[in-house]
Amino acid sequence: MGYACLLLVALGLATPALAGDVYRWVDANGVVHFADVPSAGARQVQTQSMPPPPTRPTGEAAAADAPAAEAGTPVPATGPARVVVTRQNEESLGSGSHGYRGAVKNEGGTAAHDVAITIRVVEPQQGQECLNDEIAVEPSTLGPGETGVFSANFNNPCFAGTTQTAYEVVWD
């Protein structure tokens, strides 16, 4: 029945050339058919003309009505500060030393102050915490849409093996 309704709606939206009589019948397999010529056992269906769908503006009118994101400029963020890690890189510097670098971005609508990265490194075999420290982000205050970077090197014998690293952005 849903298919039949869908087809009927499609016929109603069709071009004016199809605005004549419409007939419906069900064949021996239970398939519903629609046609513009009657068939054995077909009954005429009432149709209703529908207005054409609205058209989308083009050219200058479309550019004036389009949201800023569609026009290629970012939409201003709203709400509180929301700082996210956009890039992170961990590099072994040899003999138990690792370097951690990356970038953050404030995707919120207000400034984030004293932005930093809390880094936690764990040795996965025994679950031993190798590092739980904070890395400063430069600049430490990020306005809406602004980015910052972080970079630090740490020495720890735990870094000689495999580690798992978790980053968390903190700010006031």
Buried (B, 14 or more C-beta within 10 A) or exposed (E): EEEBEEBBEEBBEEEEEEEEEBBBBEEEEEEBEBEEEBEEEBEEEEBEEEEEEEEEEEEEEEEEEEEEEEEEEEEEBEEEBBBEBEEBEBEEEEEBBBEBBBBBBBBBBBBBEEBBBEBBBBBEEEEEEBBEBEBBBEEBBBEBEBBBEBBBEBEBEBBBEEBEBEBEBEBE
